[in-house]
Amino acid sequence: MLTLTQRLSPDSSAEAAHTLRLTAEERTRSRHWFTTTDGIEIQLVLARGTVLRDGDLLRANEDGSLVRVQACPEPVLTVCAPDASALTRAAYHLGNRHVALELGGDFLRLSPDPVLAGMLVQLGLSVVEEVAPFQPEAGAYGGHSHSHGVARAPFRQA
């Protein structure tokens, strides 16, 4: 078994010893047990709130070997629109519902939901059920803390 505690930046030239195929939901788990594509048991022990992305590399504590994260194809709804304005409107409505959403150049992708699919069709968009890797946006604060390093003056009482 390998314990993975270190996330490295994606490096397409790095040679990974193992591949870990995970769904979008599984890539949000920072503490979990998984099995690589070649049957190696691994334990993730990453910083809380870590969201893994397709292509990320993880380093094993035991031997320093690298494990590459791969987005596993999963059921999704892919949404296309006749124009950018309609796609933007759909993203707005989905965002108001706090839906995990992948933004493509000419499509939106979300987890299957018949109610949302109906709403999108009523808005004039085409909705296709398919199986594809799902890479939702991390969100406005994804990947970093809420502190932006802004120095603040100490509070002074008058």
C-alpha positions in Angstrom: 0.0 0.0 0.0 1.2 3.5 -0.8 0.4 6.7 1.2 0.0 9.8 -0.9 0.5 13.1 1.0 2.1 15.3 -1.6 0.4 16.9 -4.6 2.6 18.1 -7.4 1.8 20.3 -10.4 0.8 18.4 -13.5 3.9 17.6 -15.6 3.2 15.7 -18.8 6.8 14.7 -19.1 7.0 13.1 -15.6 6.9 9.3 -15.6 4.2 8.1 -13.3 4.4 4.5 -11.9 0.6 4.3 -11.4 -2.6 5.8 -12.6 -5.5 6.7 -10.3 -8.8 7.1 -12.2 -11.3 9.1 -10.2 -14.7 10.7 -10.8 -15.2 14.4 -10.1 -16.7 13.6 -6.7 -13.9 11.2 -5.8 -11.3 13.9 -6.7 -12.8 16.1 -3.8 -11.8 13.5 -1.2 -8.6 14.4 0.6 -8.7 11.4 3.0 -9.7 8.2 1.4 -8.6 4.7 0.2 -8.5 3.9 -3.5 -7.0 1.3 -5.9 -4.9 2.3 -8.9 -5.7 1.0 -12.4 -3.0 -1.7 -11.8 -4.4 -2.9 -8.5 -2.2 -1.0 -6.0 -3.9 0.0 -2.8 -3.3 3.7 -2.0 -4.4 6.0 0.8 -4.8 9.7 0.2 -3.8 11.9 3.1 -3.9 15.4 1.5 -4.6 18.8 2.9 -8.3 19.2 3.7 -10.1 20.9 0.9 -7.7 19.6 -1.8 -9.5 19.1 -5.1 -7.5 17.0 -7.5 -7.5 17.8 -11.3 -7.0 15.5 -14.3 -3.2 15.2 -14.8 -2.2 16.0 -11.2 0.7 14.0 -9.8 0.8 12.6 -6.3 4.0 11.4 -4.6 4.1 8.2 -2.5 5.8 8.6 1.0 7.1 5.1 0.9 9.3 5.1 -2.2 8.8 8.5 -3.9 7.0 7.0 -6.8 4.5 9.1 -8.7 0.8 8.5 -9.2 -1.0 10.4 -12.0 -4.7 11.4 -11.4 -6.9 10.7 -14.4 -10.5 12.0 -14.7 -12.7 8.9 -15.0 -15.5 9.1 -17.6 -18.9 9.3 -15.8 -22.5 10.1 -16.7 -22.9 13.8 -17.4 -25.3 16.2 -19.2 -23.5 18.2 -21.9 -25.4 21.5 -22.7 -25.0 23.4 -26.0 -26.6 26.6 -27.0 -27.3 28.4 -30.3 -25.2 31.4 -29.1 -22.9 32.6 -26.3 -25.7 34.7 -24.7 -27.9 31.6 -24.2 -25.0 29.6 -22.8 -24.2 32.4 -20.4 -27.8 32.6 -19.3 -27.8 28.9 -18.6 -24.5 29.2 -16.6 -26.1 32.0 -14.6 -29.2 29.9 -13.7 -27.2 26.9 -12.8 -24.8 29.0 -10.7 -27.8 30.4 -8.8 -28.5 26.7 -7.9 -24.9 26.1 -6.8 -24.5 23.3 -9.4 -21.0 21.9 -10.0 -20.4 23.0 -13.5 -17.7 22.5 -16.1 -17.3 25.4 -18.5 -16.2 24.6 -22.0 -15.6 27.1 -24.9 -19.0 26.2 -26.4 -20.6 23.9 -23.8 -21.5 23.4 -20.2 -21.3 20.1 -18.4 -23.0 19.0 -15.2 -24.1 15.9 -13.3 -27.3 14.3 -14.6 -30.4 15.9 -13.1 -33.8 15.6 -14.9 -35.2 18.8 -13.3 -32.2 20.9 -14.5 -32.2 19.2 -17.9 -35.9 20.2 -18.3 -35.1 23.8 -17.2 -32.3 24.0 -19.8 -34.4 22.7 -22.6 -37.1 25.3 -21.7 -34.3 27.9 -22.0 -33.8 26.7 -25.6 -30.6 24.8 -25.1 -29.8 21.3 -26.3 -29.0 18.7 -23.5 -27.3 15.5 -24.3 -26.7 12.6 -21.9 -23.3 11.1 -22.3 -20.4 9.5 -20.5 -17.3 11.8 -20.4 -14.6 13.0 -17.9 -16.1 15.7 -15.7 -14.0 18.7 -14.6 -16.2 21.1 -12.7 -14.9 24.5 -11.8 -13.3 24.7 -8.3 -15.4 27.8 -7.4 -14.4 31.3 -6.5 -12.3 30.2 -3.6 -11.2 26.8 -4.8 -7.6 25.9 -4.2 -6.8 28.8 -1.9 -7.7 30.3 1.4 -10.1 33.2 1.9 -7.2 35.4 3.1 -5.6 37.3 0.2 -2.6 38.5 2.0 -4.0 42.0 2.4 -2.4 43.8 5.3 -4.9 45.5 7.5 -4.3 48.2 10.0 -4.8 47.1 13.6 -8.1 48.1 15.2 -7.8 51.3 17.3 -10.3 52.4 19.8 -11.1 56.1 19.8 
